[in-house]
């Protein structure tokens, strides 16, 4: 890759990270987790929040936030 390619790649990555930081990340994580074709297979078991128990916590907090 030349310098222009690296600049474009870095710019796109920075833009995605900025938008992801502003997004409702829990909603996206839950959408992938509850997708019947993907489920939890996509998530690393090394990240405690993405284990079944951790995901339960995300669901519980998201539902409580949604109904209040």
Buried (B, 14 or more C-beta within 10 A) or exposed (E): EEEEEEEEEEEEEEEEEEEEEEEEEBEEBBEBBEEEEEEBEEBEEEEEEBBEEBBEEBBEEBEEEEEE
